Amino acid sequence: MTISIHVGLINILLEPLRQWLEKIEINNHEIAHVLCKVIPPYCPFERDIQVFGNKLFHIPPLCKLNPLYEQIVSLRFKSLCYLADICGEDITIQNGLRPAALTKFTH
């Protein structure tokens, strides 16, 4: 019971920060580039542990444990959209992403 109270309290305390992150609009190409470089396109913690080519176990992505994960991913997506739609940049090459990596953010 105390764990759920702590989680609820953390969510209440983080709500203003979530709302602030969601309201950020990207209107500068330099900031958009920095955000795309700083925020990874995929969870960097997901791993397959292999020995001699045999998969022993899989470490699932832990990013969703971050209480601000959705807002941060959304900020990166806004940056990519700004670079592509407003600046006319080819974001698949510019940011080192494969086209398939971009589809994760559109669903």
C-alpha positions in Angstrom: 0.0 0.0 0.0 2.8 2.5 0.8 4.4 1.8 -2.7 1.2 2.9 -4.4 1.0 6.0 -2.2 4.6 6.9 -3.2 4.0 6.3 -6.9 0.8 8.5 -6.7 2.7 11.2 -4.9 5.5 11.1 -7.5 3.0 11.3 -10.3 1.3 14.3 -8.7 4.6 16.1 -8.2 5.7 15.4 -11.8 2.5 16.5 -13.5 3.5 20.2 -13.9 6.7 19.1 -15.5 4.9 16.7 -17.8 2.5 19.5 -18.9 5.4 21.9 -19.4 7.2 19.4 -21.6 4.1 18.7 -23.6 3.6 22.5 -24.3 7.1 23.0 -25.7 7.0 24.0 -29.3 10.0 23.5 -31.5 10.7 26.6 -33.7 14.5 26.6 -33.9 16.5 24.2 -36.0 19.6 24.3 -33.7 17.5 23.3 -30.7 15.7 20.6 -32.8 19.1 19.2 -33.8 20.3 19.1 -30.2 17.2 17.4 -29.0 17.4 14.8 -31.8 21.0 14.0 -30.8 20.4 14.0 -27.1 17.2 11.9 -27.0 17.9 8.5 -28.5 15.5 7.0 -31.1 15.2 3.8 -29.2 15.7 2.6 -25.6 19.4 2.2 -25.2 19.1 -0.4 -22.4 17.4 -3.2 -24.3 19.8 -6.0 -24.9 20.1 -9.6 -25.9 22.7 -11.4 -23.9 24.4 -14.0 -26.1 27.2 -16.5 -25.5 28.8 -18.3 -28.5 25.9 -17.1 -30.7 23.2 -18.5 -28.4 20.8 -16.1 -26.7 20.8 -16.6 -23.0 18.3 -14.0 -22.0 16.8 -10.7 -23.0 16.9 -7.5 -21.0 13.6 -5.6 -21.9 13.6 -1.8 -22.5 13.6 0.0 -19.2 12.8 3.4 -20.6 9.1 3.1 -19.8 10.0 3.1 -16.1 11.0 6.7 -16.6 7.9 8.7 -15.5 8.6 11.4 -18.2 9.3 8.9 -21.1 6.3 9.7 -23.2 6.9 13.5 -23.0 10.6 13.1 -23.9 9.9 10.8 -26.9 7.2 13.3 -27.9 9.7 16.2 -27.8 12.1 14.3 -30.0 9.2 13.6 -32.4 8.3 17.3 -32.5 11.9 18.1 -33.3 12.0 15.6 -36.1 8.8 16.9 -37.6 10.1 20.5 -37.4 13.3 19.5 -39.2 11.4 17.6 -41.9 8.3 19.7 -42.4 9.5 23.3 -41.7 13.2 23.1 -42.5 12.9 20.5 -45.3 15.7 18.4 -44.0 16.0 14.7 -44.7 15.8 13.5 -41.2 16.5 9.8 -42.0 20.1 10.7 -43.0 20.6 13.8 -40.9 20.0 12.1 -37.6 21.3 8.7 -38.5 17.9 7.0 -38.5 16.6 4.3 -40.7 13.1 5.0 -42.0 11.8 2.1 -40.0 13.1 3.8 -36.8 10.8 6.8 -37.5 7.7 4.7 -37.8 8.0 3.9 -34.0 7.2 7.5 -33.2 4.2 7.8 -35.5 2.1 5.0 -34.0 
